[in-house]
């Protein structure tokens, strides 16, 4: 059961709260994960009555929950929710919040900042000034935390003035996904993989996060951050860490996160001297979106005809340690791609000698995270039937589908993360030195792009990205798994 008795959500009327956070809280309530005394205090700048806000939450939950929405269950859930107006620029607002919280349990409070990082400092100062940042109270902060290493450090310093590192929970929602967590179980819960999980057996690793949507609706934010800051710095690098890290001594937060930091510090720097051979930037043109509908260009979506922000990035990265020396990690993310897909492809080396009179395909372990959660091991198998001589082979997939083996609904990733924050379990959150190591590597790439004047290559909406991405893999005799 939850240990934090009050959950305070800043930015309670924002898009993330509507689509993810309140539906996640509803499901936690539905399945009995919230303690009886658990209260939820919603804040934003607008003035609203509790009843009015609860009805808005009802609409959000009903839309997301579908046939799992139960009006009686929601009515009980809604009794946990109260609303108070808080303007981060007004100190009086935090006095009002402190007064509001006196009516609820104050033994342990979780503050969740689903707001722009630009007001993190003001919120933390307001909480501290009113005695709300004292231990064991803790804070959860959403990305992006800065746009480079310097701004990241500045924001973290501001938060640290009110909340110590052990009480600061930085969210990357990918870490709440079942299949992402299953990477740890797959690697360290199965003895068959660990002896092969190294450069002697693995030829390459490919990690792809492809989206069919464009930048529309997020134009201002996305045109400032681009794909490398929005996706590579956090989601992609978190997946790299889980694939490449050494076995932790336990599942404790420090053990897991310390191994992830070692991976980030082992990433080979990308410099002006090698950036053109190690990276590709892209920006989508018009074309076709899902169901063949005409699609606008990136410049039209962000309403900036002069934009040179990338909507696509491909990187040939290297983890310079004994386990992974010489194994390229191909990272790719892009908007307005042909299909929505997040996957990790572990490509093993070919057998040293084929006795079958024909080449055999290398084994591949394919871990799909979305839209379907599935793990497939591609192996060589004898073709059925009689043969006069030899043994013809075919490639088959051994499939493990989470949907087929688990009848439970597919959870929202934020459910696990909110539950962990309430229970003071930081294992799936990002620590400060981990984040700073990631930004340090990303800053090197951005600086190298600027030094070489590398502008994004165009690619057609509904395609697979710029054609120049193939040069990253072909230099090593590889190809993209598509």
One Martini backbone bead per residue (centre of mass of N, CA, C, O) as a GRO file, in nm:
protein
  482
    1UNK     BB    1   0.103   0.032   0.009
    2UNK     BB    2   0.088   0.347   0.059
    3UNK     BB    3   0.290   0.604   0.219
    4UNK     BB    4   0.174   0.837   0.085
    5UNK     BB    5  -0.106   1.050   0.175
    6UNK     BB    6  -0.017   1.283  -0.036
    7UNK     BB    7  -0.105   1.418  -0.367
    8UNK     BB    8   0.059   1.674  -0.557
    9UNK     BB    9  -0.061   1.848  -0.855
   10UNK     BB   10   0.106   2.012  -1.092
   11UNK     BB   11  -0.069   2.069  -1.373
   12UNK     BB   12  -0.385   1.950  -1.370
   13UNK     BB   13  -0.475   2.074  -1.680
   14UNK     BB   14  -0.294   1.926  -1.849
   15UNK     BB   15  -0.219   1.693  -2.082
   16UNK     BB   16  -0.087   1.479  -1.898
   17UNK     BB   17  -0.310   1.468  -1.685
   18UNK     BB   18  -0.537   1.381  -1.877
   19UNK     BB   19  -0.400   1.122  -2.025
   20UNK     BB   20  -0.229   0.990  -1.760
   21UNK     BB   21  -0.252   1.061  -1.449
   22UNK     BB   22  -0.555   1.025  -1.378
   23UNK     BB   23  -0.590   0.744  -1.502
   24UNK     BB   24  -0.373   0.614  -1.321
   25UNK     BB   25  -0.507   0.677  -1.048
   26UNK     BB   26  -0.767   0.526  -1.105
   27UNK     BB   27  -0.639   0.242  -1.140
   28UNK     BB   28  -0.514   0.230  -0.859
   29UNK     BB   29  -0.785   0.243  -0.719
   30UNK     BB   30  -0.933   0.004  -0.855
   31UNK     BB   31  -0.678  -0.205  -0.754
   32UNK     BB   32  -0.584  -0.116  -0.449
   33UNK     BB   33  -0.311   0.094  -0.430
   34UNK     BB   34  -0.471   0.287  -0.249
   35UNK     BB   35  -0.507   0.425   0.026
   36UNK     BB   36  -0.766   0.526   0.213
   37UNK     BB   37  -0.613   0.817   0.289
   38UNK     BB   38  -0.572   0.903   0.008
   39UNK     BB   39  -0.476   1.211  -0.143
   40UNK     BB   40  -0.575   1.461  -0.401
   41UNK     BB   41  -0.402   1.753  -0.513
   42UNK     BB   42  -0.502   2.005  -0.728
   43UNK     BB   43  -0.313   2.227  -0.953
   44UNK     BB   44  -0.362   2.568  -1.072
   45UNK     BB   45  -0.434   2.889  -1.177
   46UNK     BB   46  -0.716   2.838  -1.184
   47UNK     BB   47  -1.047   2.875  -1.089
   48UNK     BB   48  -1.198   2.610  -0.882
   49UNK     BB   49  -1.412   2.374  -0.806
   50UNK     BB   50  -1.428   2.063  -0.704
   51UNK     BB   51  -1.672   1.964  -0.873
   52UNK     BB   52  -1.573   2.071  -1.146
   53UNK     BB   53  -1.307   1.913  -1.155
   54UNK     BB   54  -1.419   1.625  -1.125
   55UNK     BB   55  -1.575   1.631  -1.397
   56UNK     BB   56  -1.326   1.659  -1.573
   57UNK     BB   57  -1.193   1.394  -1.480
   58UNK     BB   58  -1.417   1.209  -1.576
   59UNK     BB   59  -1.372   1.257  -1.879
   60UNK     BB   60  -1.077   1.162  -1.892
   61UNK     BB   61  -1.119   0.876  -1.779
   62UNK     BB   62  -1.341   0.775  -1.970
   63UNK     BB   63  -1.172   0.798  -2.230
   64UNK     BB   64  -0.935   0.602  -2.135
   65UNK     BB   65  -1.092   0.349  -1.999
   66UNK     BB   66  -1.363   0.285  -2.106
   67UNK     BB   67  -1.486  -0.025  -2.009
   68UNK     BB   68  -1.331   0.047  -1.717
   69UNK     BB   69  -1.552   0.230  -1.648
   70UNK     BB   70  -1.683   0.323  -1.317
   71UNK     BB   71  -1.898   0.528  -1.162
   72UNK     BB   72  -1.868   0.429  -0.868
   73UNK     BB   73  -1.563   0.427  -0.855
   74UNK     BB   74  -1.525   0.722  -0.929
   75UNK     BB   75  -1.676   0.850  -0.693
   76UNK     BB   76  -1.470   0.746  -0.486
   77UNK     BB   77  -1.221   0.876  -0.616
   78UNK     BB   78  -1.322   1.179  -0.611
   79UNK     BB   79  -1.301   1.207  -0.292
   80UNK     BB   80  -0.983   1.251  -0.305
   81UNK     BB   81  -1.040   1.523  -0.457
   82UNK     BB   82  -0.882   1.840  -0.479
   83UNK     BB   83  -0.881   2.206  -0.518
   84UNK     BB   84  -0.611   2.450  -0.596
   85UNK     BB   85  -0.493   2.759  -0.643
   86UNK     BB   86  -0.171   2.807  -0.826
   87UNK     BB   87   0.078   3.062  -0.843
   88UNK     BB   88   0.417   3.064  -0.879
   89UNK     BB   89   0.440   3.398  -0.866
   90UNK     BB   90   0.271   3.361  -0.585
   91UNK     BB   91   0.329   3.333  -0.254
   92UNK     BB   92   0.032   3.314  -0.150
   93UNK     BB   93  -0.037   3.040  -0.284
   94UNK     BB   94   0.136   2.865  -0.080
   95UNK     BB   95  -0.022   2.941   0.167
   96UNK     BB   96  -0.287   2.820   0.065
   97UNK     BB   97  -0.180   2.533   0.031
   98UNK     BB   98  -0.094   2.486   0.324
   99UNK     BB   99  -0.380   2.527   0.434
  100UNK     BB  100  -0.515   2.302   0.270
  101UNK     BB  101  -0.328   2.062   0.387
  102UNK     BB  102  -0.430   2.063   0.689
  103UNK     BB  103  -0.684   1.869   0.614
  104UNK     BB  104  -0.452   1.669   0.573
  105UNK     BB  105  -0.221   1.449   0.546
  106UNK     BB  106   0.141   1.522   0.660
  107UNK     BB  107   0.350   1.285   0.681
  108UNK     BB  108   0.340   1.241   0.349
  109UNK     BB  109   0.453   1.410   0.050
  110UNK     BB  110   0.377   1.433  -0.301
  111UNK     BB  111   0.530   1.619  -0.558
  112UNK     BB  112   0.401   1.699  -0.886
  113UNK     BB  113   0.571   1.825  -1.186
  114UNK     BB  114   0.349   1.922  -1.457
  115UNK     BB  115   0.566   2.137  -1.585
  116UNK     BB  116   0.754   2.380  -1.648
  117UNK     BB  117   1.089   2.423  -1.572
  118UNK     BB  118   1.067   2.740  -1.529
  119UNK     BB  119   0.896   2.676  -1.234
  120UNK     BB  120   1.054   2.498  -1.036
  121UNK     BB  121   1.184   2.712  -0.855
  122UNK     BB  122   0.925   2.852  -0.751
  123UNK     BB  123   0.800   2.603  -0.626
  124UNK     BB  124   1.028   2.522  -0.431
  125UNK     BB  125   1.034   2.791  -0.277
  126UNK     BB  126   0.737   2.784  -0.183
  127UNK     BB  127   0.757   2.520  -0.023
  128UNK     BB  128   0.988   2.599   0.167
  129UNK     BB  129   0.862   2.862   0.292
  130UNK     BB  130   0.610   2.651   0.402
  131UNK     BB  131   0.730   2.365   0.504
  132UNK     BB  132   0.699   2.137   0.244
  133UNK     BB  133   1.019   2.016   0.207
  134UNK     BB  134   1.029   1.826   0.420
  135UNK     BB  135   1.100   1.552   0.566
  136UNK     BB  136   0.968   1.298   0.352
  137UNK     BB  137   0.923   1.478   0.136
  138UNK     BB  138   0.864   1.481  -0.224
  139UNK     BB  139   0.979   1.497  -0.575
  140UNK     BB  140   0.837   1.523  -0.909
  141UNK     BB  141   0.996   1.535  -1.235
  142UNK     BB  142   0.975   1.649  -1.555
  143UNK     BB  143   1.034   1.654  -1.864
  144UNK     BB  144   1.249   1.886  -1.936
  145UNK     BB  145   1.584   1.916  -1.789
  146UNK     BB  146   1.662   2.107  -1.996
  147UNK     BB  147   1.890   2.177  -2.301
  148UNK     BB  148   2.149   2.128  -2.124
  149UNK     BB  149   2.388   2.100  -1.898
  150UNK     BB  150   2.369   2.381  -1.770
  151UNK     BB  151   2.054   2.388  -1.729
  152UNK     BB  152   2.038   2.128  -1.568
  153UNK     BB  153   2.207   2.219  -1.328
  154UNK     BB  154   2.038   2.465  -1.251
  155UNK     BB  155   1.774   2.313  -1.189
  156UNK     BB  156   1.890   2.110  -0.984
  157UNK     BB  157   1.984   2.325  -0.781
  158UNK     BB  158   1.705   2.439  -0.722
  159UNK     BB  159   1.579   2.178  -0.614
  160UNK     BB  160   1.808   2.119  -0.393
  161UNK     BB  161   1.724   2.355  -0.196
  162UNK     BB  162   1.459   2.167  -0.106
  163UNK     BB  163   1.561   1.878  -0.229
  164UNK     BB  164   1.700   1.603  -0.195
  165UNK     BB  165   1.814   1.350  -0.388
  166UNK     BB  166   1.644   1.118  -0.234
  167UNK     BB  167   1.374   1.330  -0.299
  168UNK     BB  168   1.432   1.303  -0.619
  169UNK     BB  169   1.211   1.244  -0.905
  170UNK     BB  170   1.298   1.142  -1.228
  171UNK     BB  171   1.123   1.121  -1.523
  172UNK     BB  172   1.091   0.822  -1.739
  173UNK     BB  173   0.833   0.661  -1.886
  174UNK     BB  174   0.984   0.414  -2.011
  175UNK     BB  175   1.047   0.280  -1.723
  176UNK     BB  176   0.725   0.188  -1.697
  177UNK     BB  177   0.750  -0.027  -1.894
  178UNK     BB  178   0.728  -0.357  -1.915
  179UNK     BB  179   0.950  -0.421  -2.135
  180UNK     BB  180   1.175  -0.257  -2.009
  181UNK     BB  181   1.183  -0.415  -1.742
  182UNK     BB  182   1.225  -0.695  -1.892
  183UNK     BB  183   1.523  -0.661  -1.955
  184UNK     BB  184   1.622  -0.743  -1.676
  185UNK     BB  185   1.491  -1.022  -1.671
  186UNK     BB  186   1.616  -1.134  -1.931
  187UNK     BB  187   1.917  -1.103  -1.848
  188UNK     BB  188   1.910  -1.186  -1.510
  189UNK     BB  189   1.685  -1.447  -1.530
  190UNK     BB  190   1.877  -1.575  -1.770
  191UNK     BB  191   2.148  -1.772  -1.833
  192UNK     BB  192   2.165  -1.790  -2.154
  193UNK     BB  193   2.252  -1.481  -2.209
  194UNK     BB  194   2.508  -1.377  -2.056
  195UNK     BB  195   2.741  -1.533  -2.219
  196UNK     BB  196   2.630  -1.358  -2.495
  197UNK     BB  197   2.656  -1.054  -2.365
  198UNK     BB  198   2.877  -0.968  -2.611
  199UNK     BB  199   3.129  -0.920  -2.848
  200UNK     BB  200   3.164  -1.228  -2.918
  201UNK     BB  201   2.834  -1.259  -3.003
  202UNK     BB  202   2.784  -0.956  -3.079
  203UNK     BB  203   2.750  -0.731  -3.354
  204UNK     BB  204   2.470  -0.565  -3.291
  205UNK     BB  205   2.275  -0.264  -3.207
  206UNK     BB  206   1.923  -0.174  -3.227
  207UNK     BB  207   1.748   0.147  -3.172
  208UNK     BB  208   1.394   0.225  -3.207
  209UNK     BB  209   1.197   0.541  -3.245
  210UNK     BB  210   0.887   0.551  -3.404
  211UNK     BB  211   0.678   0.804  -3.556
  212UNK     BB  212   0.376   0.922  -3.717
  213UNK     BB  213   0.388   1.178  -3.599
  214UNK     BB  214   0.422   1.506  -3.563
  215UNK     BB  215   0.474   1.848  -3.442
  216UNK     BB  216   0.198   1.897  -3.399
  217UNK     BB  217   0.107   2.085  -3.104
  218UNK     BB  218   0.453   2.126  -3.042
  219UNK     BB  219   0.612   2.346  -3.193
  220UNK     BB  220   0.758   2.527  -2.987
  221UNK     BB  221   0.904   2.304  -2.834
  222UNK     BB  222   1.028   2.129  -3.066
  223UNK     BB  223   1.193   2.360  -3.212
  224UNK     BB  224   1.389   2.383  -2.961
  225UNK     BB  225   1.477   2.068  -2.921
  226UNK     BB  226   1.427   1.821  -3.073
  227UNK     BB  227   1.515   1.491  -3.107
  228UNK     BB  228   1.774   1.482  -2.927
  229UNK     BB  229   1.634   1.605  -2.667
  230UNK     BB  230   1.351   1.453  -2.662
  231UNK     BB  231   1.478   1.135  -2.712
  232UNK     BB  232   1.783   1.065  -2.677
  233UNK     BB  233   1.861   1.175  -2.388
  234UNK     BB  234   1.653   0.961  -2.270
  235UNK     BB  235   1.511   0.709  -2.398
  236UNK     BB  236   1.747   0.588  -2.564
  237UNK     BB  237   1.964   0.589  -2.334
  238UNK     BB  238   1.808   0.404  -2.144
  239UNK     BB  239   1.817   0.157  -2.334
  240UNK     BB  240   2.119   0.135  -2.352
  241UNK     BB  241   2.168   0.080  -2.053
  242UNK     BB  242   1.998  -0.186  -2.027
  243UNK     BB  243   2.167  -0.341  -2.240
  244UNK     BB  244   2.485  -0.260  -2.135
  245UNK     BB  245   2.489  -0.327  -1.855
  246UNK     BB  246   2.589  -0.444  -1.573
  247UNK     BB  247   2.547  -0.642  -1.322
  248UNK     BB  248   2.382  -0.596  -1.054
  249UNK     BB  249   2.376  -0.667  -0.713
  250UNK     BB  250   2.081  -0.544  -0.734
  251UNK     BB  251   1.748  -0.382  -0.725
  252UNK     BB  252   1.851  -0.139  -0.630
  253UNK     BB  253   1.875   0.179  -0.711
  254UNK     BB  254   2.186   0.215  -0.695
  255UNK     BB  255   2.277  -0.035  -0.854
  256UNK     BB  256   2.137   0.027  -1.123
  257UNK     BB  257   2.222   0.330  -1.167
  258UNK     BB  258   2.532   0.291  -1.158
  259UNK     BB  259   2.546   0.116  -1.419
  260UNK     BB  260   2.430   0.332  -1.610
  261UNK     BB  261   2.649   0.546  -1.574
  262UNK     BB  262   2.882   0.380  -1.693
  263UNK     BB  263   2.773   0.377  -1.979
  264UNK     BB  264   2.763   0.684  -2.033
  265UNK     BB  265   3.080   0.716  -1.974
  266UNK     BB  266   3.147   0.503  -2.229
  267UNK     BB  267   3.080   0.691  -2.443
  268UNK     BB  268   3.181   0.789  -2.734
  269UNK     BB  269   3.280   1.061  -2.860
  270UNK     BB  270   3.135   1.320  -3.058
  271UNK     BB  271   3.292   1.494  -3.319
  272UNK     BB  272   3.386   1.698  -3.573
  273UNK     BB  273   3.559   1.459  -3.706
  274UNK     BB  274   3.294   1.224  -3.686
  275UNK     BB  275   2.990   1.323  -3.721
  276UNK     BB  276   2.939   1.254  -4.035
  277UNK     BB  277   2.985   0.928  -3.964
  278UNK     BB  278   2.775   0.910  -3.691
  279UNK     BB  279   2.549   1.105  -3.817
  280UNK     BB  280   2.190   1.193  -3.865
  281UNK     BB  281   1.988   1.443  -4.004
  282UNK     BB  282   1.629   1.526  -3.999
  283UNK     BB  283   1.345   1.647  -4.214
  284UNK     BB  284   1.024   1.663  -4.284
  285UNK     BB  285   0.814   1.636  -4.540
  286UNK     BB  286   0.587   1.601  -4.733
  287UNK     BB  287   0.300   1.359  -4.763
  288UNK     BB  288   0.221   1.069  -4.572
  289UNK     BB  289   0.018   0.939  -4.350
  290UNK     BB  290  -0.203   0.784  -4.204
  291UNK     BB  291  -0.414   0.635  -4.431
  292UNK     BB  292  -0.301   0.836  -4.667
  293UNK     BB  293  -0.280   1.110  -4.561
  294UNK     BB  294  -0.200   1.411  -4.597
  295UNK     BB  295   0.116   1.581  -4.531
  296UNK     BB  296   0.294   1.795  -4.374
  297UNK     BB  297   0.547   1.981  -4.292
  298UNK     BB  298   0.751   2.081  -4.051
  299UNK     BB  299   0.742   2.389  -4.107
  300UNK     BB  300   0.431   2.396  -4.095
  301UNK     BB  301   0.388   2.276  -3.807
  302UNK     BB  302   0.585   2.515  -3.669
  303UNK     BB  303   0.582   2.787  -3.819
  304UNK     BB  304   0.895   2.763  -3.969
  305UNK     BB  305   1.075   2.826  -4.255
  306UNK     BB  306   1.381   2.838  -4.101
  307UNK     BB  307   1.404   2.564  -3.992
  308UNK     BB  308   1.681   2.334  -3.846
  309UNK     BB  309   1.528   2.118  -3.705
  310UNK     BB  310   1.517   1.800  -3.590
  311UNK     BB  311   1.305   1.490  -3.653
  312UNK     BB  312   1.579   1.328  -3.700
  313UNK     BB  313   1.790   1.052  -3.569
  314UNK     BB  314   2.119   0.912  -3.627
  315UNK     BB  315   2.340   0.672  -3.450
  316UNK     BB  316   2.683   0.567  -3.409
  317UNK     BB  317   2.758   0.399  -3.132
  318UNK     BB  318   2.995   0.361  -2.846
  319UNK     BB  319   3.105   0.119  -2.605
  320UNK     BB  320   3.394   0.165  -2.398
  321UNK     BB  321   3.440  -0.165  -2.328
  322UNK     BB  322   3.485  -0.497  -2.285
  323UNK     BB  323   3.197  -0.596  -2.368
  324UNK     BB  324   3.161  -0.366  -2.636
  325UNK     BB  325   3.395  -0.379  -2.813
  326UNK     BB  326   3.302  -0.313  -3.155
  327UNK     BB  327   2.995  -0.246  -3.094
  328UNK     BB  328   2.737  -0.119  -3.255
  329UNK     BB  329   2.504   0.151  -3.181
  330UNK     BB  330   2.194   0.193  -3.329
  331UNK     BB  331   2.030   0.505  -3.342
  332UNK     BB  332   1.667   0.581  -3.368
  333UNK     BB  333   1.466   0.878  -3.452
  334UNK     BB  334   1.120   0.970  -3.559
  335UNK     BB  335   0.905   1.155  -3.748
  336UNK     BB  336   0.685   1.065  -3.981
  337UNK     BB  337   0.665   0.764  -4.014
  338UNK     BB  338   0.544   0.470  -4.135
  339UNK     BB  339   0.569   0.356  -3.829
  340UNK     BB  340   0.491   0.256  -3.515
  341UNK     BB  341   0.807   0.203  -3.333
  342UNK     BB  342   0.957   0.003  -3.067
  343UNK     BB  343   1.298  -0.127  -3.082
  344UNK     BB  344   1.516  -0.414  -3.020
  345UNK     BB  345   1.823  -0.527  -3.186
  346UNK     BB  346   1.994  -0.832  -3.150
  347UNK     BB  347   2.290  -0.912  -3.323
  348UNK     BB  348   2.439  -1.190  -3.404
  349UNK     BB  349   2.676  -1.383  -3.488
  350UNK     BB  350   2.795  -1.587  -3.699
  351UNK     BB  351   2.874  -1.875  -3.780
  352UNK     BB  352   3.196  -1.988  -3.836
  353UNK     BB  353   3.060  -2.258  -3.976
  354UNK     BB  354   2.904  -2.408  -4.251
  355UNK     BB  355   2.738  -2.742  -4.302
  356UNK     BB  356   2.493  -2.670  -4.535
  357UNK     BB  357   2.588  -2.522  -4.813
  358UNK     BB  358   2.495  -2.253  -4.667
  359UNK     BB  359   2.391  -1.974  -4.552
  360UNK     BB  360   2.342  -1.825  -4.239
  361UNK     BB  361   2.152  -1.657  -4.029
  362UNK     BB  362   2.157  -1.450  -3.793
  363UNK     BB  363   2.076  -1.407  -3.490
  364UNK     BB  364   1.772  -1.253  -3.338
  365UNK     BB  365   1.680  -1.015  -3.092
  366UNK     BB  366   1.339  -0.900  -3.056
  367UNK     BB  367   1.227  -0.596  -2.895
  368UNK     BB  368   0.901  -0.501  -2.842
  369UNK     BB  369   0.722  -0.210  -2.715
  370UNK     BB  370   0.585  -0.077  -2.982
  371UNK     BB  371   0.258  -0.148  -2.998
  372UNK     BB  372   0.384  -0.424  -2.924
  373UNK     BB  373   0.455  -0.671  -2.678
  374UNK     BB  374   0.757  -0.836  -2.790
  375UNK     BB  375   0.950  -1.146  -2.815
  376UNK     BB  376   1.210  -1.238  -3.054
  377UNK     BB  377   1.371  -1.541  -3.183
  378UNK     BB  378   1.589  -1.584  -3.439
  379UNK     BB  379   1.607  -1.900  -3.611
  380UNK     BB  380   1.741  -2.189  -3.731
  381UNK     BB  381   1.564  -2.424  -3.953
  382UNK     BB  382   1.434  -2.694  -4.076
  383UNK     BB  383   1.286  -2.786  -4.346
  384UNK     BB  384   1.020  -2.934  -4.425
  385UNK     BB  385   1.085  -3.245  -4.549
  386UNK     BB  386   1.215  -3.397  -4.815
  387UNK     BB  387   1.559  -3.495  -4.903
  388UNK     BB  388   1.824  -3.595  -5.103
  389UNK     BB  389   2.009  -3.356  -4.988
  390UNK     BB  390   2.091  -3.225  -4.728
  391UNK     BB  391   1.986  -2.910  -4.529
  392UNK     BB  392   1.741  -2.712  -4.537
  393UNK     BB  393   1.681  -2.377  -4.438
  394UNK     BB  394   1.504  -2.172  -4.190
  395UNK     BB  395   1.350  -1.889  -4.061
  396UNK     BB  396   1.252  -1.852  -3.717
  397UNK     BB  397   1.015  -1.757  -3.460
  398UNK     BB  398   1.037  -1.702  -3.118
  399UNK     BB  399   0.744  -1.621  -2.929
  400UNK     BB  400   0.671  -1.345  -2.692
  401UNK     BB  401   0.354  -1.250  -2.582
  402UNK     BB  402   0.204  -1.054  -2.354
  403UNK     BB  403  -0.091  -1.068  -2.459
  404UNK     BB  404  -0.107  -1.391  -2.456
  405UNK     BB  405   0.001  -1.432  -2.137
  406UNK     BB  406  -0.173  -1.165  -2.065
  407UNK     BB  407  -0.503  -1.053  -1.976
  408UNK     BB  408  -0.429  -0.801  -1.888
  409UNK     BB  409  -0.407  -0.493  -1.912
  410UNK     BB  410  -0.256  -0.228  -2.052
  411UNK     BB  411  -0.052  -0.024  -1.905
  412UNK     BB  412   0.033   0.264  -1.776
  413UNK     BB  413   0.343   0.375  -1.709
  414UNK     BB  414   0.260   0.576  -1.469
  415UNK     BB  415   0.160   0.380  -1.256
  416UNK     BB  416   0.433   0.274  -1.153
  417UNK     BB  417   0.562   0.554  -1.090
  418UNK     BB  418   0.358   0.656  -0.887
  419UNK     BB  419   0.377   0.420  -0.692
  420UNK     BB  420   0.682   0.455  -0.634
  421UNK     BB  421   0.663   0.741  -0.522
  422UNK     BB  422   0.472   0.669  -0.286
  423UNK     BB  423   0.688   0.426  -0.190
  424UNK     BB  424   0.987   0.519  -0.214
  425UNK     BB  425   1.088   0.410  -0.521
  426UNK     BB  426   1.381   0.491  -0.729
  427UNK     BB  427   1.464   0.275  -0.953
  428UNK     BB  428   1.286   0.423  -1.211
  429UNK     BB  429   1.477   0.663  -1.177
  430UNK     BB  430   1.668   0.961  -1.227
  431UNK     BB  431   1.974   1.059  -1.169
  432UNK     BB  432   2.183   1.319  -1.180
  433UNK     BB  433   2.449   1.190  -1.303
  434UNK     BB  434   2.300   1.054  -1.533
  435UNK     BB  435   2.191   1.309  -1.671
  436UNK     BB  436   2.464   1.455  -1.709
  437UNK     BB  437   2.598   1.240  -1.887
  438UNK     BB  438   2.396   1.263  -2.118
  439UNK     BB  439   2.433   1.567  -2.180
  440UNK     BB  440   2.734   1.560  -2.244
  441UNK     BB  441   2.703   1.386  -2.502
  442UNK     BB  442   2.494   1.562  -2.652
  443UNK     BB  443   2.654   1.826  -2.664
  444UNK     BB  444   2.875   1.715  -2.850
  445UNK     BB  445   2.693   1.677  -3.096
  446UNK     BB  446   2.581   1.964  -3.126
  447UNK     BB  447   2.856   2.102  -3.152
  448UNK     BB  448   2.941   1.943  -3.406
  449UNK     BB  449   2.720   2.040  -3.592
  450UNK     BB  450   2.795   2.339  -3.574
  451UNK     BB  451   3.092   2.314  -3.670
  452UNK     BB  452   2.988   2.165  -3.957
  453UNK     BB  453   2.705   2.261  -4.060
  454UNK     BB  454   2.466   2.053  -3.996
  455UNK     BB  455   2.196   1.982  -4.178
  456UNK     BB  456   1.904   1.866  -4.247
  457UNK     BB  457   1.765   1.604  -4.400
  458UNK     BB  458   1.541   1.506  -4.620
  459UNK     BB  459   1.208   1.354  -4.569
  460UNK     BB  460   0.941   1.162  -4.620
  461UNK     BB  461   0.641   1.129  -4.534
  462UNK     BB  462   0.606   0.786  -4.458
  463UNK     BB  463   0.889   0.691  -4.411
  464UNK     BB  464   1.248   0.600  -4.309
  465UNK     BB  465   1.412   0.838  -4.380
  466UNK     BB  466   1.708   0.918  -4.460
  467UNK     BB  467   1.926   0.775  -4.685
  468UNK     BB  468   2.198   0.840  -4.519
  469UNK     BB  469   2.163   0.623  -4.289
  470UNK     BB  470   2.303   0.377  -4.440
  471UNK     BB  471   2.601   0.464  -4.392
  472UNK     BB  472   2.628   0.381  -4.092
  473UNK     BB  473   2.608   0.065  -4.151
  474UNK     BB  474   2.779   0.007  -4.414
  475UNK     BB  475   3.062   0.062  -4.290
  476UNK     BB  476   3.007  -0.229  -4.118
  477UNK     BB  477   2.819  -0.432  -4.288
  478UNK     BB  478   2.532  -0.323  -4.239
  479UNK     BB  479   2.174  -0.308  -4.149
  480UNK     BB  480   1.865  -0.218  -4.121
  481UNK     BB  481   1.590  -0.297  -3.926
  482UNK     BB  482   1.258  -0.313  -4.119
   0.00000   0.00000   0.00000
